[in-house]
Amino acid sequence: MQDKHNRQGGALTIVIAIMVLLAIGVAVFFAFSEPYRQQVKDGWEQHTQWTAERIQENPDGYLRWAIDEVEDTEASLNATRLRLKTRQLELQTRLEAWEPQLANLEQVLTEAKTAYREADSGEGWSAEVRGTAFTEAELKREVVSTHREVQNLRMKVKQAQQASNAMDERLGAIDDKLAEVGALKTKLQSDLSAAELAEGAEGIDALTARIDAISATTDAMSDADDKPSLSELAEPTGERKLEADFSAIMEQNGE
C-alpha cells in the first residue's frame, strides 16, 4: 500500500516538473521572440490607445477624450501661470524693499568716505557721519562693513530683476500656449463633427499629433523650474585685512 502511494507521488512530481519545464520553455521563447513581442505591443496599443480604426468606430468617444485632454492641458498651464505670477509678486515685493535700502546704504557709504577724507586731510582727526562721531579705526571698519552690505544688496537686486524678467518671458510663452489650447478646444467643441472624423485617418492623425504636441510642451512648461534661485548671499568668507579692504574701497569712485 505504501509502495502504491510512493509511486503515485513520484508520478505526480514528474508531471509537475514537466509542466514547469514547459512553462519555462514557453516563457523563454516569448522573451526572445521579436515577432511575439511586437504582436503583444500591437495588441496593447490597439486596446489602450486611440488608433485611427478605433476613432472611426467611436468618433464621439474620441471627441470627448480629446476635449478632456485639452482641458487638462489648459488647467495645467493655468496652474503654472499662477505659480509664476505668485513668485513674481514676491520678487517685486522684495525689490520694493531692497531698492530704497540700497540707495540709502550707497549714500551713507559716500558720506562716510567723504568724512574720512576730510578728517584725514585736516589737523587732528575728527569725523562725523549723520551726527555720529567716529574715531579713525571705527570709521574704517564702518566703511568696509557698509561696502560689503552694498555689494551684497546690489547682487540681490540684480538677481531679482533678472528673475522677474525671465518670468515675464515664461508668462508670455504660457499665454501664447493658452491661446493655442483655447482655439483647439473651441474647434473640438464646435467645428469638428463625428462625420468629419469618420471621413479618413489623415485628419485624425493631424489632430492627434496636435494634441500630443500641446501636451508635451505644456509638460515641459509645468516641469520647468518656476522658482529661480535668489540665494541670500553670505558675508565674504575668510579673514581679510581691514586696511587692504579699506584702501581698495576708498580708491573707488562714485561711492
Helices and strands as residue ranges (DSSP letters): H 2-32, H 34-48, H 52-57, H 59-121, E 127-129, E 132-134, H 136-186, I 187-191, H 194-198, H 201-223, H 242-251
